[in-house]
Amino acid sequence: MKEQIEKFQNIEKSLSESKGKLELFALFLREDSPDKWDLLISADWARANKKSSIQDIIEEVRKELSEQEMLMLSRIIILDKNDAALKALRQAARVEHGLTEISDSNFFGLNIKHAYLITSQKEGHDKANSADAKSRAAD
């Protein structure tokens, strides 16, 4: 799985560079979905046009993963900004372009066997970055 996680880190980095900042990019293995991972994403650009964004994400995934590795994905979920799951995840861990693992947990009523958080920004982080950028631009 280590090799596949590195590929997902590449996907996350590519999406972040080409589309914009991500609030969340994570893989979840639900207890009721053996060997099938959910890819959870939250970003302003992804919510703006979910259908188009999912196509863009699939395109990036296809660039990195083999057909066999593609079978490990169950679904791609774009979370709304006010989603309780997103808020819980953003409070659970803070990581950007890295890796945090979570095992045997319960998020928003789903039993999660294993999770990899590649990017998970705490709420308010976006605003802080935006304020920093505006401040630097004014200098």
MARGU-248843 format. One line per 10 residues: number of its first residue (from 1); for each residue x, y, z of C-alpha. Coordinates in steps of 0.2 Angstrom, whole numbers, always signed. Example, Ala and Ser with C-alpha at 12.3 -4.5 7.8 and 13.67 -1.06 7.14 Angstrom:
BEGIN
1) +62 -22 +39 | +68 -5 +36;
//
This chain:
BEGIN
1) +0 +0 +0 | +15 +11 +3 | +18 +13 -16 | +0 +17 -19 | +0 +31 -5 | +15 +39 -13 | +5 +39 -29 | -10 +48 -21 | +2 +60 -13 | +8 +64 -31;
11) -10 +66 -36 | -14 +78 -22 | +1 +88 -25 | -3 +89 -44 | -21 +94 -40 | -16 +107 -28 | -3 +115 -40 | -15 +115 -55 | -32 +118 -47 | -29 +127 -31;
21) -28 +124 -12 | -36 +109 -4 | -44 +109 +13 | -44 +90 +13 | -37 +75 +3 | -39 +59 +11 | -41 +40 +8 | -54 +31 +19 | -56 +12 +21 | -73 +9 +29;
31) -76 -7 +39 | -91 -11 +28 | -81 -9 +12 | -67 -22 +12 | -52 -17 +1 | -61 -2 -7 | -55 +15 -3 | -65 +31 -3 | -56 +47 -9 | -62 +62 +1;
41) -58 +79 -6 | -63 +97 +0 | -58 +112 -10 | -67 +128 -16 | -63 +124 -34 | -70 +106 -32 | -86 +112 -25 | -88 +126 -38 | -92 +112 -51 | -93 +95 -44;
51) -96 +85 -60 | -81 +94 -69 | -70 +92 -54 | -73 +74 -52 | -68 +72 -70 | -52 +82 -67 | -48 +71 -52 | -51 +55 -61 | -40 +61 -75 | -26 +64 -62;
61) -29 +47 -54 | -28 +38 -71 | -11 +47 -74 | -4 +39 -58 | -13 +23 -55 | -12 +7 -65 | -29 -1 -70 | -27 -14 -56 | -24 +0 -43 | -39 +10 -49;
71) -50 -5 -43 | -45 -1 -25 | -56 +15 -26 | -74 +14 -22 | -79 +32 -24 | -73 +50 -25 | -82 +61 -13 | -82 +80 -13 | -87 +87 +4 | -96 +103 +6;
81) -88 +117 +16 | -101 +115 +31 | -100 +96 +31 | -99 +89 +49 | -87 +75 +42 | -75 +89 +35 | -76 +99 +52 | -71 +83 +62 | -57 +78 +50 | -50 +96 +50;
91) -50 +96 +69 | -42 +78 +70 | -26 +82 +61 | -17 +95 +52 | -6 +90 +38 | -2 +98 +21 | +7 +88 +7 | +11 +75 +20 | +4 +59 +28 | -6 +56 +44;
101) -13 +39 +47 | -29 +35 +58 | -34 +17 +62 | -50 +10 +70 | -60 +26 +72 | -77 +32 +70 | -80 +48 +60 | -98 +55 +57 | -106 +38 +61 | -95 +28 +50;
111) -83 +15 +56 | -66 +18 +48 | -54 +4 +48 | -40 +14 +41 | -37 +32 +34 | -23 +41 +26 | -24 +60 +27 | -13 +68 +14 | -19 +86 +17 | -31 +91 +31;
121) -31 +110 +35 | -38 +116 +51 | -53 +128 +49 | -48 +146 +48 | -31 +141 +40 | -37 +146 +23 | -42 +164 +29 | -25 +165 +38 | -16 +161 +22 | -27 +173 +12;
131) -23 +187 +25 | -4 +183 +24 | -4 +184 +5 | -14 +200 +5 | -1 +207 +17 | +14 +202 +7 | +6 +209 -9 | +4 +226 +0 | +22 +226 +4;
//
